[in-house]
Amino acid sequence: MSRIGRTPITLPKGVEISATKTMVTVRGPKGQLVVPFNPRLTLNQQDDVLTLERPSDAPRDRAQHGLIRSLLNNAVQGVTEGYSRNLQIQGVGYRCAMRGKNLELQLGFSHPVVFEPPEGITIVAPEPTRITISGIDKQLVGQVAANIREVRPPDSYHGKGVRYEGEQVRLKPGKAAAR
């Protein structure tokens, strides 16, 4: 049996769950998230504990059991604490700045790249070489961070570009090292 699917979800104070046949709405102090739900699964709530049960051990039911439980747990954590992702910019002349709600990136192109955050995402640039992305939806926060990193991913020869905080970039030796 799935260890992830069987694990109960404890609901913190202030979190409300309402379910329909195909959707579960999670409301909390930071906002509201809607999670898709498989109608074959059963959602049980006793006091502040949420559990999921599946009808059979069929591979599809087992896969959905763990997936839906993880999505619900991420939603509960998102509406109470939220998620954030940090990016670093490395390179001579590479920097970022906030222009209103938009992020302006100077990454060695002939023009600045302006990134407009989607609704529900907050972008902050506390330093010219650091970016913090935060929001309540874990998937959306990660996707926005990936989109910003994609503008100029780390170069494998010099290490210049946008990287996740703590990301190790393995540098290749140049052609001078081959001699």
Helices and strands as residue ranges (DSSP letters): H 3-6, E 9-10, E 16-19, E 23-28, E 31-36, E 42-46, E 49-53, H 59-80, E 83-90, E 95-99, E 102-106, E 113-115, E 121-127, E 130-135, H 138-151, E 161-164, G 175-178
